[in-house]
Amino acid sequence: MEEAAKLANYLPLSFKTPKEQEYIEFLWDAFETNYTHNKYQFAFLAYHMLTMSFVYFNIWQIKQSVPGDFEKGLIGFGKDVEKGLIAATSPFSFSVVPERTVLRFLKLIACDNAKIGIYAKLVDDRNDSAHPNGNIFFSTPAALDIKIREILRVVDEIQTHSTLTIQRCYARFLEESNNPDDREYSEEADQIREVLIHAHYLSQKDIEICAAFDWQAHGELKKHTNAPNIQLLHQTLRATYTEL
């Protein structure tokens, strides 16, 4: 159970709507309740749904950070689906796409076919567990814990592939939010919380990528006329959301 909780570090710190947050909390409750009552197969189903939510949030960040690449990833989809995903206002909009298919969006962050095939195996495991086939695949905590460790390895691998996407998102935020007189919130902490973390569904793991970002190595930011304010934003993020 303790190891399973590590998934929370990869899920958003805040959500755009209370309904989205309620949904994630519901899945956590379903996982914990079934786990503690020895219903490990149902616990796995809830954990899988949390994992796919993580995938949706990562794809959403691709959509926000590199919309051109995202639209290229829609080649082959039906016109109505393509139009709906481009206009989507929530990461959960990706649920209209079959899970095996939606994983192919991860090619946009350099996950190759071999890796995507491994990730798709988790979908197959979910399908086997959810169908009335007479089998209980997770009848012991040990069996489920093995699967959880596998899932966390996959999640961490996807997170690593998302590094460049998060860095692009953060660099643009620093550039667009450098002027306290010309941004949504005058206080640095408020601007970071609402415009960066909240708007982009950033997780604690995403924040760690932002905190490690060397903004001074980014030519446009280093030479920016408001470089001191950019530095202040970066220092505020590190002080507020990481252990220095």
Secondary structure, 3 states (H helix, E strand, C coil): CCCHHHHHHHCECCCCCHHHHHHHHHHHHHHHHHHHCCCHHHHHHHHHHHHHHHHHHHHHHHHHHCHHHHHHCCCCCCHHHHHHHHCCCCHHHHHHCCHHHHHHHHHHHCCCHHHHHHHHHHHHHHHHHHCCCCCCCCCCHHHHHHHHHHHHHHHHHHHHHCHHHHHHHHHHHHHHCCCHHHCCCCCHHHHHHHHHHHCCCCEHHHHHHHHHCCHHHCHHHHCCCCHHHHHHHHHHHHHHHCCC
